[in-house]
Amino acid sequence: MRSKALLVSRNLLTTLAVVLLGTTLGFAGQWTVLGPDGGDARSLSADPNHPDRIFLGTSTGTIFLSTDGGHQWARFAHLGGDDYVLDHIVVNPQDSDIMYVAAWSVENQQAGDLFRTRDGGKTWDTLTAMHGKSIRALSLAASDSKVLVVGALDGVFRSKDSGSSWQRISASEADIKNIESIAVDPKDPNVVYAGTWHLAWKTPDGGATWSHINKGMIDDSDVFSIIVDSSNPAVVFASACSGIYRSENSGDLFRKIQGIPFSARRTRVLKQDPSNPNTVYAGTTEGLWKTLDSGKTWAHVSDSEVVVNDVLVDPRNSQRVLLATDRGGVMASDNGAQTFTASNHGYSHRYVTSIVVDNQDPNAVLVGVVNDREWGGVFASHDNGLHWTQQSSGLGGRDVFALAQAPNGTLIAGTNRGVFLLDPHSSSWRPSTAIVNTKVTTRTVKRGAKRVPVTTKSMTRGVFDARVSELQVESGRWLASTSAGLYISTNDGKSWSGGPLLGKNELVSVQAKGDLIVAATRLYVLLSTDGGVAWQQTSLAPYVNSIRGVAITPEGQILAASREGAFRSSDNGANWEHLTTGIPDKNISSIAYDRQGSRLLATSLATGVVFESKDGGRNWERGPDSGYPLRRISVSHGRLLAATPFDGVIAQPANDSESASAAAMGGSSN
């Protein structure tokens, strides 16, 4: 099921509690989204009166708008929380200022909302009667724009007054629940079809009576989408996990459509060409399919790797087709779906984990991303973020959790399965997988009348394929915190040695300064003051259970970022101070030392503010407010660059007063 798949993906993300209700004003201030373009896109909807105005719904409560038919995008509104999935956007054909957006929460799948604007998106209302409902389907009656029908997990609801009041119309049938799709007869608004997680239902009389329309369908079919032919309402299409079905008698009997392989049976969406009723598109988990004869025959018209969430056909030009996809963002065709190209300029929905400013090219920025498989990995820009290219050949679709660069220009990527290297002037990553551990044993042997110690060395070899959470790379020593412990390379990645620290495998961070090495698990900070020979364990505070990262200042101050706040130690971890002066007391996502700027920079998942300390972390000041939750911060040419959980890389304006101050200090926080 679609909701379950999204929940698995979202569990990889940090849960956010930022709620920005109702307006377009709470965004990024003057900060700029640089990219990389693309990512997950959930839904597409065009303004019937101005078809070049297209709205794009995401899985993080954000709507994007294109005013040129889907070529370029800009943020339009943010509704509810960052956990809100916006699968349905409806524009009133009689008045484009009136819009409705259905939402459900991926963190609490029983929750959601229905939003309405009556002023073109300047302000939004949460419709009280629908508040808290997990709304999975939304339809506006073509014959009466005041009639709205929504499908929620707890039933079907209808409004006859543009959303001001609502009535449950499925109350008489306890089985009509877990609604996934809704369709309203284009000529009779009392005829409603409801697809559920177990087959489909129909009411011919506005909910007074319901019938189970399952004849011809394979039992236990989740019905993802239902459409009613605009020219002949007796023709009904339904897509389910078991395939696509067509009825010629208003749902009384369905026939499974042949021509689409069994492997592509999860058809998430069906869309009819508004100009050609016989043309129907089926968006599946294995690409896009198209029929020109109302379902008699089908053709596969996209790559099988494309996961299609929604389809939009331009009502003025059937050759223009847009797809909302997983990982690939928006894909566009101008030849009736014969070929597609990415159309994501201005739309970035990437989970960026790491930022590196190239030490060989001051205009080059590289980022690592997760959750995008073959569409993700590493992206590079050679013009300070204006344009991006994917640079992931050789990574095999791996997530990149950490990114660093060696002094000689070699890039190092820490992935969910091992470390990879990209040599200067190379176009493909190569694995750095050799583990060589040396074990030294001493035993006493008798030589003549004396017993003398004899030392022997033995080597064990292994494969480095652990998940890498952080990399610290310096001349002569590379360190990697991993799911299998701490690993160190002293030969530029030719081989690694290491393993668990004090019995701890799951390390989330590592930093070093000379002989001082600081690593962290979620619960503990582990320190070595002799280059890693001996280790000690320390706890920030009894209530800390989610450490996110560590940093070391040139003076040897140790800083730790955690969900429970920022902590500081000036005595190698013997004592820790919870920092609260000028910095939030919880939800700190990162702390980094900007060497050339001689300052500490901290970010939070609960605010877009960048916090700065110039005294080793004792005191903090509020810096610029980006308007986005932040994962980590970097500096390029005195300009702050930040990694966000959902919106790619964002950049501080070059003319900002804070940028001018940072430019005077220069440097990078990497």
TAFEN-V566531 format. One record per residue. N is the residue number from 1. PHI is phi in degrees with one decimal (NA if undefined). BURIAL is # if it has 24 or more other C-alpha atoms within 12 Angstrom, else .. Layout:
N_PHI_BURIAL, N_PHI_BURIAL
This chain:
1_NA_#, 2_-62.4_#, 3_-66.8_#, 4_-67.3_., 5_-62.8_., 6_-67.1_#, 7_-64.8_., 8_-60.6_., 9_-63.7_#, 10_-68.3_#, 11_-63.8_., 12_-76.8_., 13_-93.5_#, 14_-76.5_#, 15_-69.9_#, 16_-108.9_#, 17_-120.8_., 18_-81.5_#, 19_-119.8_#, 20_-116.8_#, 21_-82.8_#, 22_84.5_#, 23_-135.8_#, 24_-93.1_#, 25_-92.8_., 26_-90.9_#, 27_-96.0_#, 28_-96.5_#, 29_56.3_., 30_-104.0_., 31_-69.9_#, 32_-113.3_#, 33_-80.1_#, 34_-87.9_#, 35_126.9_#, 36_-67.9_#, 37_-65.6_#, 38_97.0_#, 39_119.3_#, 40_-77.4_#, 41_-129.6_#, 42_-102.6_#, 43_-149.6_#, 44_-133.4_#, 45_-151.3_#, 46_-102.0_#, 47_-71.7_#, 48_-59.3_#, 49_-89.1_., 50_-140.5_#, 51_-60.1_#, 52_-72.7_#, 53_-87.3_#, 54_-122.4_#, 55_-105.5_#, 56_-121.4_#, 57_-96.7_#, 58_-118.7_#, 59_-99.0_#, 60_-131.9_#, 61_76.2_#, 62_-109.6_#, 63_-110.4_#, 64_-108.3_#, 65_-127.1_#, 66_-115.3_#, 67_-107.3_., 68_-129.2_., 69_75.9_#, 70_98.1_#, 71_-82.9_#, 72_-131.0_#, 73_-130.5_#, 74_-146.7_#, 75_-61.9_#, 76_-118.4_#, 77_-160.6_#, 78_-127.2_#, 79_-120.6_#, 80_71.5_#, 81_-102.4_#, 82_-71.7_#, 83_-99.1_#, 84_-87.7_#, 85_-95.7_#, 86_-105.9_#, 87_-91.6_#, 88_-142.0_#, 89_-126.7_#, 90_-125.0_#, 91_-107.6_#, 92_-66.8_#, 93_-68.7_#, 94_-85.8_., 95_-154.4_., 96_-67.0_#, 97_-71.7_., 98_-97.3_#, 99_-135.8_#, 100_-130.8_#, 101_-134.1_#, 102_-96.0_#, 103_-137.3_#, 104_-138.4_#, 105_-94.3_#, 106_-80.0_#, 107_-80.6_#, 108_-127.6_., 109_-68.0_#, 110_-88.9_., 111_-112.9_#, 112_168.1_#, 113_-158.8_#, 114_-123.8_#, 115_-107.8_#, 116_-138.4_#, 117_-121.7_#, 118_-119.4_., 119_-132.1_., 120_72.5_#, 121_101.8_#, 122_-65.5_., 123_-134.2_#, 124_-132.0_#, 125_-112.5_#, 126_-90.6_#, 127_-71.5_#, 128_-56.0_., 129_-64.4_., 130_-101.4_#, 131_-61.1_#, 132_88.4_#, 133_-87.4_#, 134_-82.2_#, 135_-94.8_#, 136_-107.5_#, 137_-148.8_#, 138_-152.1_#, 139_-144.6_#, 140_-108.5_#, 141_-67.1_#, 142_-66.4_#, 143_-89.8_., 144_-155.7_#, 145_-70.3_#, 146_-85.2_#, 147_-94.8_#, 148_-121.7_#, 149_-128.8_#, 150_-120.8_#, 151_-113.1_#, 152_-123.0_#, 153_-66.1_#, 154_-104.5_#, 155_134.9_#, 156_-109.2_#, 157_-129.2_#, 158_-133.6_#, 159_-122.5_#, 160_-107.4_#, 161_-130.9_., 162_62.0_#, 163_97.4_#, 164_-73.3_#, 165_-135.6_., 166_-136.9_#, 167_-134.7_#, 168_-73.7_#, 169_-107.7_#, 170_-115.1_#, 171_-63.2_., 172_-77.7_., 173_-121.9_., 174_-64.6_., 175_-80.0_#, 176_-86.4_#, 177_-148.5_#, 178_50.6_#, 179_-75.0_#, 180_-111.8_#, 181_-149.3_#, 182_-137.7_#, 183_-139.9_#, 184_-114.2_#, 185_-53.9_#, 186_-65.5_#, 187_-110.6_., 188_-132.0_#, 189_-68.9_#, 190_-82.0_#, 191_-93.1_#, 192_-128.9_#, 193_-108.6_#, 194_-131.8_#, 195_-93.4_#, 196_-119.7_#, 197_-72.5_#, 198_-145.2_#, 199_68.3_#, 200_-131.6_#, 201_-132.2_#, 202_-146.6_#, 203_-122.0_#, 204_-93.6_#, 205_-137.2_., 206_67.7_#, 207_101.3_#, 208_-63.2_., 209_-135.9_., 210_-133.0_#, 211_-131.5_#, 212_-85.2_#, 213_-98.5_#, 214_-123.5_#, 215_-67.2_., 216_95.5_#, 217_-92.9_#, 218_-66.5_#, 219_-61.8_., 220_67.0_., 221_-93.8_#, 222_-77.1_#, 223_-96.2_#, 224_-79.5_#, 225_-149.2_#, 226_-133.6_#, 227_-132.3_#, 228_-111.3_#, 229_-57.0_#, 230_-68.1_#, 231_-96.1_., 232_-144.4_., 233_-62.3_#, 234_-72.4_#, 235_-90.7_#, 236_-128.5_#, 237_-108.5_#, 238_-137.9_#, 239_-109.6_#, 240_-143.3_#, 241_-66.1_#, 242_-99.0_#, 243_133.5_#, 244_-111.9_#, 245_-124.0_#, 246_-133.1_#, 247_-120.7_#, 248_-107.3_., 249_-134.6_., 250_60.3_#, 251_95.6_#, 252_-65.5_#, 253_-144.7_., 254_-108.9_#, 255_-126.8_#, 256_-69.2_#, 257_-78.3_#, 258_-89.8_., 259_109.0_., 260_-104.1_#, 261_-57.8_#, 262_-58.9_., 263_-66.1_., 264_-104.0_#, 265_-70.5_#, 266_-80.7_#, 267_-93.8_#, 268_-78.6_#, 269_-151.2_#, 270_-118.9_#, 271_-138.3_#, 272_-95.6_#, 273_-66.7_#, 274_-63.8_#, 275_-96.4_., 276_-136.2_#, 277_-56.9_#, 278_-77.7_#, 279_-94.6_#, 280_-131.8_#, 281_-107.2_#, 282_-119.9_#, 283_-92.6_#, 284_-122.3_#, 285_-75.4_#, 286_-129.0_#, 287_101.3_#, 288_-104.3_#, 289_-120.5_#, 290_-140.0_#, 291_-122.0_#, 292_-105.6_., 293_-128.9_., 294_59.4_#, 295_101.8_#, 296_-68.2_., 297_-133.5_., 298_-132.1_#, 299_-127.4_#, 300_-83.8_#, 301_-118.1_#, 302_-147.3_#, 303_-64.4_#, 304_-67.5_., 305_-77.2_., 306_-79.4_#, 307_-100.6_#, 308_-96.9_#, 309_-99.2_#, 310_-157.1_#, 311_-132.6_#, 312_-132.3_#, 313_-110.6_#, 314_-63.3_#, 315_-66.7_#, 316_-93.0_., 317_-149.0_., 318_-65.1_#, 319_-74.6_#, 320_-91.2_#, 321_-128.8_#, 322_-115.9_#, 323_-120.4_#, 324_-99.1_#, 325_-126.5_#, 326_-73.3_#, 327_70.6_#, 328_-91.2_#, 329_68.0_#, 330_-95.7_#, 331_-117.6_#, 332_-125.7_#, 333_-129.4_#, 334_-115.5_#, 335_-135.3_., 336_67.1_#, 337_77.1_#, 338_-71.8_., 339_-139.7_., 340_-131.3_#, 341_-132.1_#, 342_-65.1_#, 343_-137.5_#, 344_-122.1_#, 345_-59.6_#, 346_92.6_#, 347_-110.7_#, 348_-124.4_#, 349_-133.2_#, 350_-103.6_#, 351_-94.2_#, 352_-88.0_#, 353_-102.2_#, 354_-154.5_#, 355_-131.0_#, 356_-130.3_#, 357_-92.4_#, 358_-58.5_#, 359_-79.6_#, 360_-101.7_., 361_-135.5_., 362_-65.5_., 363_-95.9_., 364_-99.3_#, 365_-127.2_#, 366_-124.1_#, 367_-134.3_#, 368_-105.9_#, 369_-131.9_#, 370_-126.5_#, 371_76.0_#, 372_-112.2_#, 373_47.7_#, 374_-68.1_#, 375_-89.5_#, 376_-119.9_#, 377_91.5_#, 378_-126.2_#, 379_-121.8_#, 380_-126.8_#, 381_-125.8_#, 382_-110.3_., 383_-135.3_., 384_59.1_#, 385_93.9_#, 386_-72.2_., 387_-136.8_., 388_-129.5_#, 389_-131.4_#, 390_-72.5_#, 391_-131.0_#, 392_-123.0_#, 393_-58.6_#, 394_98.6_#, 395_-82.7_#, 396_64.1_#, 397_74.3_#, 398_-72.2_#, 399_-73.7_#, 400_-110.5_#, 401_-93.6_#, 402_-145.2_#, 403_-142.5_#, 404_-149.0_#, 405_-137.7_#, 406_-79.8_#, 407_-55.8_., 408_-83.8_., 409_97.8_#, 410_-63.6_#, 411_-92.6_#, 412_-121.6_#, 413_-114.3_#, 414_-95.4_#, 415_-112.6_#, 416_-73.1_#, 417_-144.8_#, 418_97.2_#, 419_-107.4_#, 420_-130.3_#, 421_-120.4_#, 422_-122.2_#, 423_-73.3_., 424_-53.5_., 425_71.5_., 426_-94.4_., 427_-108.1_., 428_-136.3_., 429_-75.3_#, 430_-125.4_#, 431_-72.4_#, 432_-118.8_#, 433_-114.4_#, 434_-80.8_#, 435_-109.8_#, 436_-128.0_#, 437_-107.2_., 438_-104.6_., 439_-109.8_., 440_-104.6_., 441_-124.1_., 442_-122.2_., 443_-136.0_., 444_-100.5_., 445_-125.2_., 446_-93.9_., 447_-125.5_., 448_68.0_., 449_-90.1_., 450_-111.0_., 451_-109.3_., 452_-124.0_., 453_-78.7_., 454_-125.8_., 455_-102.7_., 456_-125.9_., 457_-118.5_., 458_-131.1_., 459_-116.9_., 460_-116.6_., 461_-117.6_., 462_-153.5_., 463_-115.7_., 464_-85.3_#, 465_-133.0_#, 466_-77.7_#, 467_-74.4_#, 468_-106.5_#, 469_-96.3_#, 470_-155.4_#, 471_-125.0_#, 472_-123.3_#, 473_-121.5_#, 474_-141.8_#, 475_-61.4_., 476_87.0_., 477_-154.1_#, 478_-115.5_#, 479_-123.3_#, 480_-135.9_#, 481_-88.8_#, 482_-138.0_#, 483_-74.7_#, 484_-117.8_#, 485_111.1_#, 486_-102.1_#, 487_-124.0_#, 488_-129.9_#, 489_-121.8_#, 490_-113.3_., 491_-133.4_., 492_58.1_#, 493_84.9_#, 494_-64.4_., 495_-153.5_#, 496_-128.1_#, 497_-136.4_#, 498_147.1_#, 499_158.4_#, 500_-61.0_#, 501_-109.1_#, 502_48.2_#, 503_80.4_., 504_-99.9_#, 505_-97.1_#, 506_-80.2_#, 507_-94.9_#, 508_-108.0_#, 509_-160.2_#, 510_-152.8_#, 511_-142.7_#, 512_-146.2_#, 513_-145.8_#, 514_62.7_., 515_-81.0_., 516_-85.9_#, 517_-120.8_#, 518_-122.4_#, 519_-122.0_#, 520_-143.5_#, 521_-101.2_#, 522_-64.2_#, 523_-107.9_#, 524_-132.1_#, 525_-106.6_#, 526_-113.3_#, 527_-127.2_#, 528_-133.3_#, 529_-108.1_., 530_-127.5_., 531_77.1_., 532_103.8_#, 533_-73.8_., 534_-120.6_., 535_-130.8_#, 536_-133.2_#, 537_-109.7_#, 538_-139.6_#, 539_-115.6_#, 540_-65.9_#, 541_-167.5_#, 542_-59.6_., 543_-92.1_., 544_-85.6_#, 545_-136.2_., 546_-150.9_#, 547_-75.7_#, 548_-111.3_#, 549_-178.8_#, 550_-131.2_#, 551_-146.9_#, 552_-129.5_#, 553_-87.9_#, 554_-59.0_#, 555_-83.1_., 556_89.8_#, 557_-70.0_#, 558_-109.0_#, 559_-115.2_#, 560_-131.4_#, 561_-101.3_#, 562_-149.2_#, 563_-61.4_#, 564_-90.8_#, 565_123.2_#, 566_-103.4_#, 567_-130.7_#, 568_-139.7_#, 569_-131.0_#, 570_-111.1_., 571_-133.6_., 572_56.0_#, 573_85.2_#, 574_-65.1_., 575_-137.0_., 576_-127.5_#, 577_-112.7_#, 578_-79.2_#, 579_-86.3_#, 580_-134.6_., 581_-84.8_., 582_80.7_., 583_-140.1_#, 584_-56.8_#, 585_-86.3_#, 586_-157.6_#, 587_56.7_#, 588_-89.8_#, 589_-92.3_#, 590_-160.3_#, 591_-134.7_#, 592_-134.1_#, 593_-99.7_#, 594_-90.7_#, 595_-63.0_#, 596_-72.0_#, 597_-84.0_#, 598_51.4_#, 599_-153.7_#, 600_-99.3_#, 601_-122.8_#, 602_-128.6_#, 603_-127.5_#, 604_-140.2_#, 605_-83.9_#, 606_-104.4_#, 607_-155.7_#, 608_-92.4_#, 609_-75.5_#, 610_-96.5_#, 611_-103.3_#, 612_-130.6_#, 613_-131.1_#, 614_-111.7_., 615_-126.4_., 616_74.4_#, 617_98.5_#, 618_-65.2_#, 619_-130.4_#, 620_-128.5_#, 621_-127.7_#, 622_-74.4_#, 623_-97.8_#, 624_-68.2_#, 625_-105.5_#, 626_-79.1_#, 627_88.3_#, 628_-121.7_#, 629_-60.1_#, 630_-120.4_#, 631_-94.0_#, 632_-161.3_#, 633_-130.1_#, 634_-141.8_#, 635_-132.1_#, 636_-134.1_#, 637_54.8_#, 638_76.8_#, 639_-104.7_#, 640_-74.5_#, 641_-117.1_#, 642_-129.1_#, 643_-94.8_#, 644_-110.4_#, 645_-69.3_#, 646_-134.6_#, 647_-117.5_#, 648_70.9_#, 649_-95.5_#, 650_-118.2_#, 651_-129.9_#, 652_-69.8_#, 653_-60.3_#, 654_-64.8_., 655_-97.1_., 656_-65.7_., 657_-62.6_., 658_-68.1_#, 659_-65.4_#, 660_-61.6_., 661_-64.6_., 662_-66.7_#, 663_-64.3_#, 664_-64.3_., 665_-86.2_#, 666_68.7_#, 667_94.9_#, 668_-139.8_#, 669_-87.0_#, 670_-72.5_#
